[in-house]
């Protein structure tokens, strides 16, 4: 389930995202609580956009969804980045690690198409590796 996280220290994403038809998971302003228990306070304005619902063990399809998402919503993303000049944006691909006693390395490459469109939009690409069997 790939997510595009966008952060700004100076401006809220709420006004601009309200007028857009872009899949949004969450939007918080600086100083708002991120949870009902009021334990996680947002230090910055932030939004999480829903890029892919594919499972963590399916990186290939997460990547394909990300290419479709960035291509489909390029105008909306450019609009956000134009109006909020201090945006820090990054794709987060969660994956299950294969590392164990038998596997010492795990190599991952991203296709040029994803790197190119993310680069054009000044979006970072990251992986979040989860230990094998962590959620079994």
C-alpha positions as CSV (number, residue, x, y, z in Angstrom):
1,X,0.0,0.0,0.0
2,X,2.2,2.8,-1.3
3,X,1.5,6.3,0.1
4,X,2.6,9.7,-1.1
5,X,3.4,11.7,2.0
6,X,3.6,15.5,1.6
7,X,4.7,17.9,4.4
8,X,4.8,21.7,4.7
9,X,6.0,23.7,7.7
10,X,4.1,26.8,6.6
11,X,0.8,26.0,4.9
12,X,-2.1,23.7,5.3
13,X,-3.0,21.2,2.6
14,X,-6.7,21.2,3.6
15,X,-7.9,24.1,1.5
16,X,-6.3,22.9,-1.7
17,X,-7.1,19.2,-1.3
18,X,-10.8,19.9,-0.6
19,X,-11.2,21.1,-4.1
20,X,-9.4,18.2,-5.7
21,X,-10.5,14.7,-6.7
22,X,-7.3,13.0,-5.6
23,X,-7.3,9.9,-3.3
24,X,-6.5,11.2,0.2
25,X,-5.9,9.0,3.3
26,X,-5.4,11.8,5.8
27,X,-4.7,15.5,6.2
28,X,-3.5,17.2,9.4
29,X,-2.5,20.7,10.2
30,X,0.4,21.6,12.4
31,X,-0.7,21.4,16.1
32,X,-3.5,18.9,15.4
33,X,-3.6,15.5,17.0
34,X,-3.2,12.5,14.7
35,X,-5.1,10.1,17.0
36,X,-8.2,10.0,19.2
37,X,-6.1,9.5,22.3
38,X,-4.4,12.8,21.7
39,X,-0.9,11.5,22.0
40,X,0.5,12.1,18.6
41,X,0.7,15.8,17.8
42,X,1.5,17.0,14.3
43,X,4.6,19.2,14.1
44,X,4.0,20.1,10.5
45,X,1.1,20.3,8.0
46,X,0.9,17.0,6.3
47,X,-1.2,14.9,3.9
48,X,-1.0,11.2,2.9
49,X,-2.3,10.3,-0.5
50,X,-3.5,6.8,-1.4
51,X,-1.2,5.6,-4.3
52,X,-1.7,1.9,-4.1
53,X,-3.7,-0.7,-2.2
54,X,-1.4,-3.6,-3.2
55,X,0.0,-5.7,-0.5
56,X,3.5,-5.3,0.9
57,X,4.6,-8.5,-0.8
58,X,3.7,-7.1,-4.2
59,X,6.2,-4.3,-4.9
60,X,6.0,-4.7,-8.6
61,X,2.2,-3.8,-8.6
62,X,2.7,-1.0,-6.1
63,X,5.3,0.5,-8.5
64,X,2.9,0.1,-11.4
65,X,0.1,1.8,-9.4
66,X,2.5,4.6,-8.5
67,X,3.3,5.3,-12.1
68,X,-0.4,5.4,-13.0
69,X,-1.1,7.6,-9.9
70,X,1.6,10.1,-10.7
71,X,0.6,10.2,-14.4
72,X,-3.1,10.6,-13.7
73,X,-2.7,13.2,-11.0
74,X,0.3,15.1,-12.3
75,X,-1.7,18.4,-12.8
76,X,-3.1,18.2,-9.3
77,X,0.3,17.5,-7.7
78,X,1.9,20.4,-9.7
79,X,-0.9,22.6,-8.4
80,X,-0.3,21.6,-4.8
81,X,3.5,22.1,-5.2
82,X,2.9,25.5,-6.9
83,X,0.8,26.9,-4.1
84,X,2.8,25.5,-1.2
85,X,6.4,26.3,-1.9
86,X,8.0,24.4,1.0
87,X,6.6,21.0,0.2
88,X,8.6,17.9,1.0
89,X,7.1,14.9,-0.8
90,X,8.0,11.3,-0.9
91,X,6.6,8.0,-2.1
92,X,6.7,5.3,0.6
93,X,6.7,1.7,-0.6
94,X,6.3,-0.7,2.3
95,X,7.6,-4.2,1.7
96,X,8.2,-7.4,3.6
97,X,11.9,-8.1,3.8
98,X,13.1,-11.5,2.5
99,X,16.3,-11.4,4.7
100,X,16.9,-14.3,7.0
101,X,19.5,-17.0,7.5
102,X,19.3,-18.0,3.8
103,X,19.0,-14.5,2.2
104,X,21.8,-12.0,3.1
105,X,20.9,-9.3,0.5
106,X,17.8,-7.9,-1.1
107,X,18.2,-5.8,-4.2
108,X,15.5,-3.5,-5.5
109,X,15.5,-1.4,-8.6
110,X,12.9,1.1,-9.7
111,X,11.9,1.5,-13.3
112,X,13.1,4.6,-15.2
113,X,9.5,5.7,-15.8
114,X,8.8,6.0,-12.1
115,X,12.1,7.7,-11.3
116,X,11.6,10.1,-14.2
117,X,8.1,11.2,-13.3
118,X,8.9,11.4,-9.5
119,X,12.0,13.4,-10.3
120,X,10.0,15.8,-12.5
121,X,7.7,16.4,-9.6
122,X,10.6,16.6,-7.1
123,X,9.2,13.6,-5.2
124,X,11.5,11.3,-3.2
125,X,11.2,7.5,-3.5
126,X,11.6,5.4,-0.4
127,X,11.2,1.8,0.9
128,X,10.1,0.8,4.3
129,X,11.3,-2.7,5.0
130,X,9.5,-4.8,7.5
131,X,11.1,-7.7,9.2
132,X,10.1,-11.1,7.9
133,X,7.2,-12.6,10.0
134,X,6.7,-9.3,11.9
135,X,2.9,-9.4,11.5
136,X,2.3,-13.1,11.2
